[in-house]
Amino acid sequence: MSIIIRTMYDIGLAIRQRREQLGLSQEALAARAGVSRSWLAKVETGKTSFDFRMVLMVFSALQLKLEASSA
């Protein structure tokens, strides 16, 4: 899966798609990543500002990597 991330919504989309691909509920992923389910739900819909460290914790729990490349 490859998603170009330009907005907070794109980050949430990447998280939600991977979570669903792995068959995880929001509760299960939140527990695995060490974040609250309510925080995760807000991130998945792009409706919150967030501590980027926590986003990286969720990416790690989903075995997603964040890459930067030049256009």
PyMOL Python script that loads the backbone (N, CA, C, O; Angstrom):
from pymol import cmd

cmd.read_pdbstr("""\
ATOM      1  N   MET A   1       0.848  -1.174   0.000  1.00  0.00           N
ATOM      2  CA  MET A   1       0.000   0.000   0.000  1.00  0.00           C
ATOM      3  C   MET A   1       0.892   1.235   0.000  1.00  0.00           C
ATOM      4  O   MET A   1       1.870   1.303   0.744  1.00  0.00           O
ATOM      5  N   SER A   2       0.563   2.175  -0.809  1.00  0.00           N
ATOM      6  CA  SER A   2       1.307   3.422  -0.869  1.00  0.00           C
ATOM      7  C   SER A   2       0.315   4.577  -0.912  1.00  0.00           C
ATOM      8  O   SER A   2      -0.576   4.621  -1.761  1.00  0.00           O
ATOM      9  N   ILE A   3       0.488   5.502   0.014  1.00  0.00           N
ATOM     10  CA  ILE A   3      -0.371   6.680   0.083  1.00  0.00           C
ATOM     11  C   ILE A   3       0.527   7.903   0.164  1.00  0.00           C
ATOM     12  O   ILE A   3       1.449   7.941   0.978  1.00  0.00           O
ATOM     13  N   ILE A   4       0.274   8.881  -0.651  1.00  0.00           N
ATOM     14  CA  ILE A   4       0.993  10.141  -0.553  1.00  0.00           C
ATOM     15  C   ILE A   4       0.341  10.941   0.571  1.00  0.00           C
ATOM     16  O   ILE A   4      -0.862  11.200   0.546  1.00  0.00           O
ATOM     17  N   ILE A   5       1.142  11.323   1.545  1.00  0.00           N
ATOM     18  CA  ILE A   5       0.616  12.014   2.718  1.00  0.00           C
ATOM     19  C   ILE A   5       0.879  13.502   2.575  1.00  0.00           C
ATOM     20  O   ILE A   5       2.019  13.964   2.555  1.00  0.00           O
ATOM     21  N   ARG A   6      -0.224  14.231   2.476  1.00  0.00           N
ATOM     22  CA  ARG A   6      -0.147  15.689   2.369  1.00  0.00           C
ATOM     23  C   ARG A   6      -0.910  16.381   3.496  1.00  0.00           C
ATOM     24  O   ARG A   6      -0.663  17.550   3.791  1.00  0.00           O
ATOM     25  N   THR A   7      -1.832  15.664   4.120  1.00  0.00           N
ATOM     26  CA  THR A   7      -2.684  16.261   5.144  1.00  0.00           C
ATOM     27  C   THR A   7      -2.818  15.308   6.331  1.00  0.00           C
ATOM     28  O   THR A   7      -2.396  14.153   6.273  1.00  0.00           O
ATOM     29  N   MET A   8      -3.415  15.819   7.405  1.00  0.00           N
ATOM     30  CA  MET A   8      -3.689  14.959   8.556  1.00  0.00           C
ATOM     31  C   MET A   8      -4.685  13.868   8.168  1.00  0.00           C
ATOM     32  O   MET A   8      -4.609  12.748   8.671  1.00  0.00           O
ATOM     33  N   TYR A   9      -5.610  14.193   7.280  1.00  0.00           N
ATOM     34  CA  TYR A   9      -6.573  13.182   6.827  1.00  0.00           C
ATOM     35  C   TYR A   9      -5.854  12.021   6.146  1.00  0.00           C
ATOM     36  O   TYR A   9      -6.239  10.868   6.337  1.00  0.00           O
ATOM     37  N   ASP A  10      -4.823  12.300   5.359  1.00  0.00           N
ATOM     38  CA  ASP A  10      -4.070  11.247   4.676  1.00  0.00           C
ATOM     39  C   ASP A  10      -3.381  10.312   5.670  1.00  0.00           C
ATOM     40  O   ASP A  10      -3.310   9.104   5.446  1.00  0.00           O
ATOM     41  N   ILE A  11      -2.875  10.874   6.766  1.00  0.00           N
ATOM     42  CA  ILE A  11      -2.262  10.042   7.807  1.00  0.00           C
ATOM     43  C   ILE A  11      -3.322   9.121   8.395  1.00  0.00           C
ATOM     44  O   ILE A  11      -3.084   7.926   8.571  1.00  0.00           O
ATOM     45  N   GLY A  12      -4.482   9.671   8.695  1.00  0.00           N
ATOM     46  CA  GLY A  12      -5.575   8.864   9.239  1.00  0.00           C
ATOM     47  C   GLY A  12      -6.019   7.784   8.277  1.00  0.00           C
ATOM     48  O   GLY A  12      -6.311   6.660   8.687  1.00  0.00           O
ATOM     49  N   LEU A  13      -6.072   8.117   7.000  1.00  0.00           N
ATOM     50  CA  LEU A  13      -6.467   7.144   5.985  1.00  0.00           C
ATOM     51  C   LEU A  13      -5.479   5.983   5.938  1.00  0.00           C
ATOM     52  O   LEU A  13      -5.889   4.825   5.858  1.00  0.00           O
ATOM     53  N   ALA A  14      -4.191   6.281   5.988  1.00  0.00           N
ATOM     54  CA  ALA A  14      -3.169   5.230   5.973  1.00  0.00           C
ATOM     55  C   ALA A  14      -3.317   4.315   7.184  1.00  0.00           C
ATOM     56  O   ALA A  14      -3.211   3.094   7.072  1.00  0.00           O
ATOM     57  N   ILE A  15      -3.560   4.915   8.327  1.00  0.00           N
ATOM     58  CA  ILE A  15      -3.729   4.128   9.559  1.00  0.00           C
ATOM     59  C   ILE A  15      -4.980   3.258   9.460  1.00  0.00           C
ATOM     60  O   ILE A  15      -4.928   2.059   9.732  1.00  0.00           O
ATOM     61  N   ARG A  16      -6.094   3.859   9.073  1.00  0.00           N
ATOM     62  CA  ARG A  16      -7.353   3.109   9.004  1.00  0.00           C
ATOM     63  C   ARG A  16      -7.269   1.967   7.997  1.00  0.00           C
ATOM     64  O   ARG A  16      -7.702   0.853   8.293  1.00  0.00           O
ATOM     65  N   GLN A  17      -6.717   2.226   6.810  1.00  0.00           N
ATOM     66  CA  GLN A  17      -6.629   1.174   5.801  1.00  0.00           C
ATOM     67  C   GLN A  17      -5.768   0.014   6.273  1.00  0.00           C
ATOM     68  O   GLN A  17      -6.133  -1.145   6.076  1.00  0.00           O
ATOM     69  N   ARG A  18      -4.635   0.306   6.891  1.00  0.00           N
ATOM     70  CA  ARG A  18      -3.760  -0.766   7.375  1.00  0.00           C
ATOM     71  C   ARG A  18      -4.421  -1.518   8.529  1.00  0.00           C
ATOM     72  O   ARG A  18      -4.341  -2.744   8.599  1.00  0.00           O
ATOM     73  N   ARG A  19      -5.075  -0.784   9.434  1.00  0.00           N
ATOM     74  CA  ARG A  19      -5.750  -1.438  10.565  1.00  0.00           C
ATOM     75  C   ARG A  19      -6.792  -2.416  10.059  1.00  0.00           C
ATOM     76  O   ARG A  19      -6.873  -3.549  10.533  1.00  0.00           O
ATOM     77  N   GLU A  20      -7.596  -1.973   9.086  1.00  0.00           N
ATOM     78  CA  GLU A  20      -8.639  -2.837   8.526  1.00  0.00           C
ATOM     79  C   GLU A  20      -8.031  -4.013   7.763  1.00  0.00           C
ATOM     80  O   GLU A  20      -8.553  -5.126   7.819  1.00  0.00           O
ATOM     81  N   GLN A  21      -6.934  -3.770   7.055  1.00  0.00           N
ATOM     82  CA  GLN A  21      -6.247  -4.843   6.333  1.00  0.00           C
ATOM     83  C   GLN A  21      -5.779  -5.932   7.297  1.00  0.00           C
ATOM     84  O   GLN A  21      -5.806  -7.116   6.963  1.00  0.00           O
ATOM     85  N   LEU A  22      -5.351  -5.526   8.490  1.00  0.00           N
ATOM     86  CA  LEU A  22      -4.887  -6.483   9.492  1.00  0.00           C
ATOM     87  C   LEU A  22      -6.023  -7.071  10.320  1.00  0.00           C
ATOM     88  O   LEU A  22      -5.798  -7.947  11.154  1.00  0.00           O
ATOM     89  N   GLY A  23      -7.247  -6.589  10.090  1.00  0.00           N
ATOM     90  CA  GLY A  23      -8.398  -7.101  10.828  1.00  0.00           C
ATOM     91  C   GLY A  23      -8.425  -6.659  12.283  1.00  0.00           C
ATOM     92  O   GLY A  23      -8.953  -7.368  13.139  1.00  0.00           O
ATOM     93  N   LEU A  24      -7.863  -5.499  12.564  1.00  0.00           N
ATOM     94  CA  LEU A  24      -7.828  -5.005  13.938  1.00  0.00           C
ATOM     95  C   LEU A  24      -8.957  -4.010  14.181  1.00  0.00           C
ATOM     96  O   LEU A  24      -9.293  -3.212  13.306  1.00  0.00           O
ATOM     97  N   SER A  25      -9.529  -4.065  15.356  1.00  0.00           N
ATOM     98  CA  SER A  25     -10.491  -3.037  15.767  1.00  0.00           C
ATOM     99  C   SER A  25      -9.692  -1.824  16.238  1.00  0.00           C
ATOM    100  O   SER A  25      -8.488  -1.913  16.481  1.00  0.00           O
ATOM    101  N   GLN A  26     -10.375  -0.698  16.362  1.00  0.00           N
ATOM    102  CA  GLN A  26      -9.703   0.477  16.919  1.00  0.00           C
ATOM    103  C   GLN A  26      -9.217   0.189  18.328  1.00  0.00           C
ATOM    104  O   GLN A  26      -8.132   0.628  18.710  1.00  0.00           O
ATOM    105  N   GLU A  27      -9.999  -0.536  19.099  1.00  0.00           N
ATOM    106  CA  GLU A  27      -9.616  -0.865  20.473  1.00  0.00           C
ATOM    107  C   GLU A  27      -8.343  -1.698  20.502  1.00  0.00           C
ATOM    108  O   GLU A  27      -7.447  -1.443  21.306  1.00  0.00           O
ATOM    109  N   ALA A  28      -8.265  -2.695  19.623  1.00  0.00           N
ATOM    110  CA  ALA A  28      -7.089  -3.571  19.594  1.00  0.00           C
ATOM    111  C   ALA A  28      -5.841  -2.804  19.171  1.00  0.00           C
ATOM    112  O   ALA A  28      -4.774  -2.974  19.760  1.00  0.00           O
ATOM    113  N   LEU A  29      -5.974  -1.963  18.154  1.00  0.00           N
ATOM    114  CA  LEU A  29      -4.824  -1.189  17.706  1.00  0.00           C
ATOM    115  C   LEU A  29      -4.395  -0.187  18.769  1.00  0.00           C
ATOM    116  O   LEU A  29      -3.202  -0.025  19.024  1.00  0.00           O
ATOM    117  N   ALA A  30      -5.344   0.476  19.379  1.00  0.00           N
ATOM    118  CA  ALA A  30      -5.015   1.447  20.423  1.00  0.00           C
ATOM    119  C   ALA A  30      -4.227   0.778  21.548  1.00  0.00           C
ATOM    120  O   ALA A  30      -3.238   1.330  22.030  1.00  0.00           O
ATOM    121  N   ALA A  31      -4.662  -0.405  21.962  1.00  0.00           N
ATOM    122  CA  ALA A  31      -3.953  -1.137  23.015  1.00  0.00           C
ATOM    123  C   ALA A  31      -2.554  -1.521  22.560  1.00  0.00           C
ATOM    124  O   ALA A  31      -1.594  -1.397  23.321  1.00  0.00           O
ATOM    125  N   ARG A  32      -2.436  -1.983  21.334  1.00  0.00           N
ATOM    126  CA  ARG A  32      -1.144  -2.405  20.780  1.00  0.00           C
ATOM    127  C   ARG A  32      -0.176  -1.227  20.686  1.00  0.00           C
ATOM    128  O   ARG A  32       1.021  -1.378  20.930  1.00  0.00           O
ATOM    129  N   ALA A  33      -0.705  -0.048  20.329  1.00  0.00           N
ATOM    130  CA  ALA A  33       0.145   1.128  20.121  1.00  0.00           C
ATOM    131  C   ALA A  33       0.355   1.961  21.384  1.00  0.00           C
ATOM    132  O   ALA A  33       1.248   2.808  21.427  1.00  0.00           O
ATOM    133  N   GLY A  34      -0.461   1.726  22.409  1.00  0.00           N
ATOM    134  CA  GLY A  34      -0.329   2.499  23.645  1.00  0.00           C
ATOM    135  C   GLY A  34      -0.968   3.870  23.574  1.00  0.00           C
ATOM    136  O   GLY A  34      -0.479   4.822  24.182  1.00  0.00           O
ATOM    137  N   VAL A  35      -2.075   3.974  22.820  1.00  0.00           N
ATOM    138  CA  VAL A  35      -2.827   5.229  22.717  1.00  0.00           C
ATOM    139  C   VAL A  35      -4.285   4.934  23.052  1.00  0.00           C
ATOM    140  O   VAL A  35      -4.680   3.771  23.126  1.00  0.00           O
ATOM    141  N   SER A  36      -5.077   5.966  23.252  1.00  0.00           N
ATOM    142  CA  SER A  36      -6.490   5.726  23.553  1.00  0.00           C
ATOM    143  C   SER A  36      -7.289   5.493  22.270  1.00  0.00           C
ATOM    144  O   SER A  36      -6.918   5.983  21.203  1.00  0.00           O
ATOM    145  N   ARG A  37      -8.380   4.748  22.379  1.00  0.00           N
ATOM    146  CA  ARG A  37      -9.225   4.485  21.225  1.00  0.00           C
ATOM    147  C   ARG A  37      -9.846   5.781  20.701  1.00  0.00           C
ATOM    148  O   ARG A  37      -9.971   5.971  19.492  1.00  0.00           O
ATOM    149  N   SER A  38     -10.236   6.672  21.621  1.00  0.00           N
ATOM    150  CA  SER A  38     -10.853   7.923  21.184  1.00  0.00           C
ATOM    151  C   SER A  38      -9.854   8.784  20.410  1.00  0.00           C
ATOM    152  O   SER A  38     -10.226   9.416  19.421  1.00  0.00           O
ATOM    153  N   TRP A  39      -8.607   8.820  20.841  1.00  0.00           N
ATOM    154  CA  TRP A  39      -7.581   9.563  20.111  1.00  0.00           C
ATOM    155  C   TRP A  39      -7.393   8.962  18.723  1.00  0.00           C
ATOM    156  O   TRP A  39      -7.323   9.687  17.730  1.00  0.00           O
ATOM    157  N   LEU A  40      -7.311   7.639  18.657  1.00  0.00           N
ATOM    158  CA  LEU A  40      -7.127   6.951  17.381  1.00  0.00           C
ATOM    159  C   LEU A  40      -8.288   7.246  16.432  1.00  0.00           C
ATOM    160  O   LEU A  40      -8.071   7.488  15.245  1.00  0.00           O
ATOM    161  N   ALA A  41      -9.504   7.227  16.942  1.00  0.00           N
ATOM    162  CA  ALA A  41     -10.674   7.512  16.106  1.00  0.00           C
ATOM    163  C   ALA A  41     -10.591   8.920  15.521  1.00  0.00           C
ATOM    164  O   ALA A  41     -10.925   9.127  14.355  1.00  0.00           O
ATOM    165  N   LYS A  42     -10.153   9.876  16.313  1.00  0.00           N
ATOM    166  CA  LYS A  42     -10.016  11.246  15.818  1.00  0.00           C
ATOM    167  C   LYS A  42      -8.933  11.337  14.746  1.00  0.00           C
ATOM    168  O   LYS A  42      -9.116  12.025  13.742  1.00  0.00           O
ATOM    169  N   VAL A  43      -7.820  10.659  14.946  1.00  0.00           N
ATOM    170  CA  VAL A  43      -6.748  10.686  13.952  1.00  0.00           C
ATOM    171  C   VAL A  43      -7.215  10.044  12.648  1.00  0.00           C
ATOM    172  O   VAL A  43      -6.929  10.556  11.566  1.00  0.00           O
ATOM    173  N   GLU A  44      -7.924   8.937  12.746  1.00  0.00           N
ATOM    174  CA  GLU A  44      -8.384   8.238  11.544  1.00  0.00           C
ATOM    175  C   GLU A  44      -9.311   9.103  10.693  1.00  0.00           C
ATOM    176  O   GLU A  44      -9.384   8.918   9.478  1.00  0.00           O
ATOM    177  N   THR A  45     -10.005  10.026  11.304  1.00  0.00           N
ATOM    178  CA  THR A  45     -10.907  10.894  10.544  1.00  0.00           C
ATOM    179  C   THR A  45     -10.303  12.271  10.280  1.00  0.00           C
ATOM    180  O   THR A  45     -10.971  13.149   9.734  1.00  0.00           O
ATOM    181  N   GLY A  46      -9.037  12.460  10.666  1.00  0.00           N
ATOM    182  CA  GLY A  46      -8.359  13.727  10.415  1.00  0.00           C
ATOM    183  C   GLY A  46      -8.895  14.877  11.235  1.00  0.00           C
ATOM    184  O   GLY A  46      -8.729  16.037  10.857  1.00  0.00           O
ATOM    185  N   LYS A  47      -9.541  14.575  12.361  1.00  0.00           N
ATOM    186  CA  LYS A  47     -10.223  15.612  13.133  1.00  0.00           C
ATOM    187  C   LYS A  47      -9.459  16.063  14.374  1.00  0.00           C
ATOM    188  O   LYS A  47     -10.062  16.600  15.303  1.00  0.00           O
ATOM    189  N   THR A  48      -8.180  15.862  14.406  1.00  0.00           N
ATOM    190  CA  THR A  48      -7.433  16.286  15.585  1.00  0.00           C
ATOM    191  C   THR A  48      -6.035  16.718  15.187  1.00  0.00           C
ATOM    192  O   THR A  48      -5.485  16.256  14.187  1.00  0.00           O
ATOM    193  N   SER A  49      -5.484  17.592  15.968  1.00  0.00           N
ATOM    194  CA  SER A  49      -4.055  17.824  15.860  1.00  0.00           C
ATOM    195  C   SER A  49      -3.446  16.768  16.787  1.00  0.00           C
ATOM    196  O   SER A  49      -4.118  16.279  17.695  1.00  0.00           O
ATOM    197  N   PHE A  50      -2.210  16.425  16.567  1.00  0.00           N
ATOM    198  CA  PHE A  50      -1.678  15.329  17.349  1.00  0.00           C
ATOM    199  C   PHE A  50      -0.189  15.444  17.573  1.00  0.00           C
ATOM    200  O   PHE A  50       0.529  16.149  16.864  1.00  0.00           O
ATOM    201  N   ASP A  51       0.238  14.728  18.580  1.00  0.00           N
ATOM    202  CA  ASP A  51       1.650  14.578  18.898  1.00  0.00           C
ATOM    203  C   ASP A  51       2.214  13.583  17.881  1.00  0.00           C
ATOM    204  O   ASP A  51       1.796  12.426  17.847  1.00  0.00           O
ATOM    205  N   PHE A  52       3.140  14.023  17.072  1.00  0.00           N
ATOM    206  CA  PHE A  52       3.650  13.168  16.010  1.00  0.00           C
ATOM    207  C   PHE A  52       4.301  11.905  16.569  1.00  0.00           C
ATOM    208  O   PHE A  52       4.309  10.869  15.905  1.00  0.00           O
ATOM    209  N   ARG A  53       4.843  11.981  17.774  1.00  0.00           N
ATOM    210  CA  ARG A  53       5.424  10.800  18.418  1.00  0.00           C
ATOM    211  C   ARG A  53       4.373   9.702  18.545  1.00  0.00           C
ATOM    212  O   ARG A  53       4.668   8.526  18.334  1.00  0.00           O
ATOM    213  N   MET A  54       3.151  10.088  18.889  1.00  0.00           N
ATOM    214  CA  MET A  54       2.084   9.102  19.038  1.00  0.00           C
ATOM    215  C   MET A  54       1.710   8.503  17.685  1.00  0.00           C
ATOM    216  O   MET A  54       1.414   7.311  17.598  1.00  0.00           O
ATOM    217  N   VAL A  55       1.720   9.309  16.643  1.00  0.00           N
ATOM    218  CA  VAL A  55       1.448   8.785  15.305  1.00  0.00           C
ATOM    219  C   VAL A  55       2.508   7.755  14.937  1.00  0.00           C
ATOM    220  O   VAL A  55       2.184   6.710  14.372  1.00  0.00           O
ATOM    221  N   LEU A  56       3.762   8.035  15.247  1.00  0.00           N
ATOM    222  CA  LEU A  56       4.824   7.079  14.956  1.00  0.00           C
ATOM    223  C   LEU A  56       4.656   5.788  15.754  1.00  0.00           C
ATOM    224  O   LEU A  56       5.008   4.713  15.269  1.00  0.00           O
ATOM    225  N   MET A  57       4.118   5.883  16.975  1.00  0.00           N
ATOM    226  CA  MET A  57       3.843   4.682  17.768  1.00  0.00           C
ATOM    227  C   MET A  57       2.795   3.815  17.072  1.00  0.00           C
ATOM    228  O   MET A  57       2.919   2.591  17.042  1.00  0.00           O
ATOM    229  N   VAL A  58       1.763   4.451  16.511  1.00  0.00           N
ATOM    230  CA  VAL A  58       0.718   3.720  15.797  1.00  0.00           C
ATOM    231  C   VAL A  58       1.288   3.117  14.515  1.00  0.00           C
ATOM    232  O   VAL A  58       1.016   1.956  14.208  1.00  0.00           O
ATOM    233  N   PHE A  59       2.074   3.886  13.765  1.00  0.00           N
ATOM    234  CA  PHE A  59       2.703   3.352  12.557  1.00  0.00           C
ATOM    235  C   PHE A  59       3.545   2.126  12.898  1.00  0.00           C
ATOM    236  O   PHE A  59       3.507   1.126  12.181  1.00  0.00           O
ATOM    237  N   SER A  60       4.296   2.202  13.979  1.00  0.00           N
ATOM    238  CA  SER A  60       5.128   1.074  14.399  1.00  0.00           C
ATOM    239  C   SER A  60       4.272  -0.153  14.731  1.00  0.00           C
ATOM    240  O   SER A  60       4.607  -1.272  14.342  1.00  0.00           O
ATOM    241  N   ALA A  61       3.180   0.063  15.443  1.00  0.00           N
ATOM    242  CA  ALA A  61       2.298  -1.054  15.810  1.00  0.00           C
ATOM    243  C   ALA A  61       1.692  -1.713  14.576  1.00  0.00           C
ATOM    244  O   ALA A  61       1.374  -2.902  14.600  1.00  0.00           O
ATOM    245  N   LEU A  62       1.530  -0.954  13.507  1.00  0.00           N
ATOM    246  CA  LEU A  62       0.966  -1.474  12.262  1.00  0.00           C
ATOM    247  C   LEU A  62       2.047  -1.930  11.275  1.00  0.00           C
ATOM    248  O   LEU A  62       1.739  -2.404  10.181  1.00  0.00           O
ATOM    249  N   GLN A  63       3.290  -1.784  11.666  1.00  0.00           N
ATOM    250  CA  GLN A  63       4.431  -2.099  10.808  1.00  0.00           C
ATOM    251  C   GLN A  63       4.360  -1.296   9.494  1.00  0.00           C
ATOM    252  O   GLN A  63       4.658  -1.809   8.415  1.00  0.00           O
ATOM    253  N   LEU A  64       3.958  -0.030   9.621  1.00  0.00           N
ATOM    254  CA  LEU A  64       3.966   0.893   8.492  1.00  0.00           C
ATOM    255  C   LEU A  64       5.239   1.720   8.569  1.00  0.00           C
ATOM    256  O   LEU A  64       5.727   2.012   9.660  1.00  0.00           O
ATOM    257  N   LYS A  65       5.769   2.092   7.436  1.00  0.00           N
ATOM    258  CA  LYS A  65       6.923   2.973   7.452  1.00  0.00           C
ATOM    259  C   LYS A  65       6.567   4.281   6.763  1.00  0.00           C
ATOM    260  O   LYS A  65       5.764   4.325   5.831  1.00  0.00           O
ATOM    261  N   LEU A  66       7.172   5.311   7.240  1.00  0.00           N
ATOM    262  CA  LEU A  66       6.970   6.644   6.704  1.00  0.00           C
ATOM    263  C   LEU A  66       8.237   7.008   5.956  1.00  0.00           C
ATOM    264  O   LEU A  66       9.325   7.024   6.532  1.00  0.00           O
ATOM    265  N   GLU A  67       8.094   7.298   4.675  1.00  0.00           N
ATOM    266  CA  GLU A  67       9.254   7.626   3.859  1.00  0.00           C
ATOM    267  C   GLU A  67       9.076   9.007   3.250  1.00  0.00           C
ATOM    268  O   GLU A  67       7.958   9.450   2.986  1.00  0.00           O
ATOM    269  N   ALA A  68      10.176   9.663   3.037  1.00  0.00           N
ATOM    270  CA  ALA A  68      10.171  10.951   2.350  1.00  0.00           C
ATOM    271  C   ALA A  68      11.010  10.800   1.094  1.00  0.00           C
ATOM    272  O   ALA A  68      12.063  10.162   1.107  1.00  0.00           O
ATOM    273  N   SER A  69      10.535  11.389   0.020  1.00  0.00           N
ATOM    274  CA  SER A  69      11.311  11.364  -1.210  1.00  0.00           C
ATOM    275  C   SER A  69      11.121  12.684  -1.925  1.00  0.00           C
ATOM    276  O   SER A  69      10.143  13.396  -1.701  1.00  0.00           O
ATOM    277  N   SER A  70      12.053  12.993  -2.770  1.00  0.00           N
ATOM    278  CA  SER A  70      11.919  14.216  -3.544  1.00  0.00           C
ATOM    279  C   SER A  70      11.060  13.945  -4.763  1.00  0.00           C
ATOM    280  O   SER A  70      11.020  12.822  -5.266  1.00  0.00           O
ATOM    281  N   ALA A  71      10.385  14.957  -5.230  1.00  0.00           N
ATOM    282  CA  ALA A  71       9.451  14.799  -6.348  1.00  0.00           C
ATOM    283  C   ALA A  71      10.151  14.580  -7.648  1.00  0.00           C
ATOM    284  O   ALA A  71       9.501  14.430  -8.682  1.00  0.00           O
TER     285      ALA A  71
END
""", "prot")
cmd.dss("prot")
cmd.show_as("cartoon", "prot")
cmd.util.cbc("prot")
cmd.orient("prot")
